[in-house]
């Protein structure tokens, strides 16, 4: 029955997800209506388990002249807000040693890292990544997207069930290599891993079923699971249990085309989700994909996310 409910919602919402994707950035930054919001006003978690994905600031940091200064400003201001952990998506042109020194300067730790770990179609230097992780003090790492993403070049994109199985086997081998180095490979999802269906299982199911728990864990993005039309508890947490070791915490606004919303302003019931996960969650990672319309302030998203997770938003 779980698979039937799971797949029915996934199939029905796959087309809708594609149509709504263009509206995720939304037109405004004003606090939306939270009618129907069933969560509590906050979801207290331990301070040392709160982190933030720095991709939230990617548009602000930008590239070229001044990018490193803006990157450092972000780290400084996050530390001043109270964050003790960050999740980098880039080293910003610094070496691992330089980036570690920068984190140390502001009393920050890299809780995890998004870095391209490749696929069976595009292998990368895993040894180099593991060495950088060692210098940075990082245990958890993984690609920001699986290789089935629609923005990946077609010749390197997963298309068939066999492609997804081979990709899972590739990740399991990378995960084994990481485990032997004292690190852990994680899979970060979007919606398409749940709306891509082969028979009675989704692409996410394939990734979990064809990797070993000792080698690969999930960094479950709660927005994208919800956007795909699934129940994060019933359809994922109850099924895969403690293989889900990190959460990407970002909200969903049903009043504005289901766009990504600042944590606490949408309708995702984070307290219930966190409770269902039990003690397996290592990090709760605030994130908000940039909204490049001139209205989104990533520092506001960071501040409100931190206050929601520490219950200092009252």
Residue pairs with C-beta under 8 A, 6 or more apart in sequence:
2 234
2 235
2 238
2 239
3 200
3 201
5 234
5 235
6 202
6 230
6 235
7 197
7 200
7 201
7 202
9 228
9 229
9 230
9 235
10 194
10 195
10 197
10 202
10 228
10 229
10 230
11 195
11 197
12 229
13 195
13 228
13 229
14 195
14 196
14 197
14 228
16 229
17 191
17 192
17 195
17 227
17 228
17 229
20 227
20 257
20 258
23 256
23 257
23 258
23 259
24 257
24 258
24 259
24 260
24 289
25 259
25 260
25 289
25 290
25 291
25 292
25 293
25 296
26 253
26 256
26 257
26 259
26 260
26 291
26 293
27 256
27 293
27 295
28 256
28 295
29 291
29 295
29 296
29 297
29 300
31 265
32 253
32 255
32 256
32 261
32 265
32 266
33 255
34 265
34 266
34 267
35 255
36 254
36 267
37 266
37 267
38 267
38 269
39 267
39 268
39 269
39 270
39 271
39 272
40 271
41 264
41 311
41 313
41 314
42 264
42 307
42 308
42 309
42 310
42 311
42 312
42 313
42 314
43 270
43 271
43 274
43 308
43 309
43 311
44 309
44 310
44 311
45 274
45 281
45 284
45 309
45 310
47 82
47 84
47 310
48 84
48 85
49 85
49 281
49 282
49 283
49 284
50 83
50 84
50 85
50 283
50 284
50 286
50 306
50 309
50 310
51 83
51 85
51 86
51 87
51 111
51 112
51 283
51 284
51 285
51 286
52 78
52 83
52 85
52 86
52 87
52 285
52 286
52 287
52 302
52 305
52 306
53 87
53 89
53 114
53 248
53 285
53 286
53 287
54 61
54 74
54 86
54 87
54 88
54 89
54 90
55 89
55 114
55 144
55 287
55 289
55 290
56 286
56 287
56 288
56 289
56 290
56 298
56 301
56 302
57 71
57 74
57 290
57 298
57 302
58 89
58 290
59 290
59 292
59 298
60 70
60 74
60 290
60 298
61 67
61 70
61 71
61 74
61 92
62 70
67 92
67 93
68 92
68 93
68 94
71 92
72 102
75 86
75 102
75 103
75 106
75 108
76 106
77 299
77 302
78 86
78 106
78 108
78 302
79 106
79 107
79 108
81 302
81 303
81 306
82 306
82 310
83 108
83 302
83 306
84 107
84 108
84 109
85 108
85 109
85 110
85 111
85 283
86 103
86 108
86 109
86 110
86 111
87 110
87 111
87 112
87 113
87 114
87 283
87 285
88 99
88 110
88 113
88 114
88 136
89 113
89 114
89 115
89 144
91 99
91 132
92 99
94 102
96 131
96 132
96 135
96 136
97 135
99 136
100 110
100 135
100 136
100 137
103 109
103 110
103 136
109 137
110 136
110 137
110 138
111 138
111 140
111 282
111 283
111 285
112 138
112 139
112 140
112 141
112 142
112 186
112 219
112 246
112 283
112 285
113 133
113 136
113 138
113 140
113 141
114 141
114 142
114 143
114 144
114 188
115 129
115 132
115 141
115 142
115 143
116 124
116 143
116 144
117 124
117 126
117 129
117 141
117 142
117 143
117 171
117 174
117 185
118 124
118 126
118 143
118 170
118 174
119 147
119 156
119 158
119 167
119 170
120 163
120 166
120 167
120 169
120 170
121 147
121 155
121 156
122 147
122 156
126 174
126 177
126 178
129 141
130 177
130 178
130 181
130 183
133 139
133 141
133 181
133 183
134 181
134 183
138 183
139 182
139 183
139 184
140 183
140 184
140 186
140 217
140 219
140 245
140 246
140 282
140 283
141 178
141 183
141 184
141 185
141 186
142 185
142 186
142 187
142 188
142 219
143 187
143 188
144 188
145 151
145 152
145 188
145 190
146 158
146 167
146 187
146 188
146 189
146 190
146 193
146 203
146 207
147 156
147 157
147 158
147 167
148 157
148 158
148 159
148 163
148 164
148 167
148 192
148 193
148 196
148 203
149 157
149 190
149 192
150 157
150 192
158 164
158 167
158 203
161 198
161 199
161 206
164 196
164 198
164 203
164 206
164 207
165 206
165 210
167 207
168 206
168 207
168 209
168 210
168 211
169 210
169 211
171 185
171 187
171 207
171 211
171 215
171 216
172 210
172 211
172 212
172 215
172 216
174 185
175 184
175 185
175 211
175 212
175 215
175 216
176 212
176 215
178 184
178 185
178 215
179 185
179 214
179 215
184 217
184 245
185 215
185 216
185 217
186 216
186 217
186 218
186 219
186 245
186 246
187 207
187 211
187 216
187 217
187 218
187 219
188 219
188 221
188 248
189 204
189 218
189 219
189 220
189 221
189 224
189 225
190 221
190 224
191 224
191 225
191 227
191 228
192 203
192 228
193 202
193 203
193 204
193 207
194 202
194 203
194 204
194 224
194 225
194 228
194 229
194 230
195 202
195 228
195 229
196 202
196 203
197 203
198 206
201 209
204 236
207 216
208 218
208 240
208 243
213 243
216 243
217 243
217 244
217 245
217 246
218 240
218 243
218 244
218 245
218 246
219 245
219 246
219 247
219 248
219 285
220 232
220 236
220 237
220 244
220 246
220 247
220 248
221 247
221 248
221 250
221 287
222 232
222 247
222 248
222 249
222 250
222 268
222 270
222 273
223 248
223 250
223 251
223 252
223 260
223 268
224 248
225 232
225 235
225 236
226 232
226 252
226 268
227 252
227 258
230 236
232 268
232 273
233 272
233 273
233 276
236 244
237 244
237 273
237 276
237 277
238 276
241 280
242 278
242 280
244 277
244 280
244 281
245 280
245 281
245 282
245 283
246 281
246 282
246 283
246 284
246 285
247 273
247 274
247 277
247 281
247 283
247 284
247 285
248 285
248 287
249 263
249 270
249 284
249 285
249 286
249 287
249 305
249 309
250 260
250 261
250 263
250 286
250 287
250 288
250 289
251 260
251 261
251 262
251 263
251 264
251 265
251 266
251 267
251 268
252 258
252 259
252 260
252 261
252 266
252 267
252 268
253 259
253 260
253 261
253 265
253 266
253 267
254 266
254 267
259 291
260 288
260 289
260 291
261 288
262 288
262 300
262 301
262 304
262 305
263 270
263 286
263 288
263 301
263 304
263 305
263 308
263 309
264 304
264 305
264 307
264 308
264 313
265 304
270 308
274 281
274 284
284 309
286 301
286 302
286 305
286 306
286 309
288 296
288 298
288 301
288 305
290 296
290 298
304 313
306 312
307 313
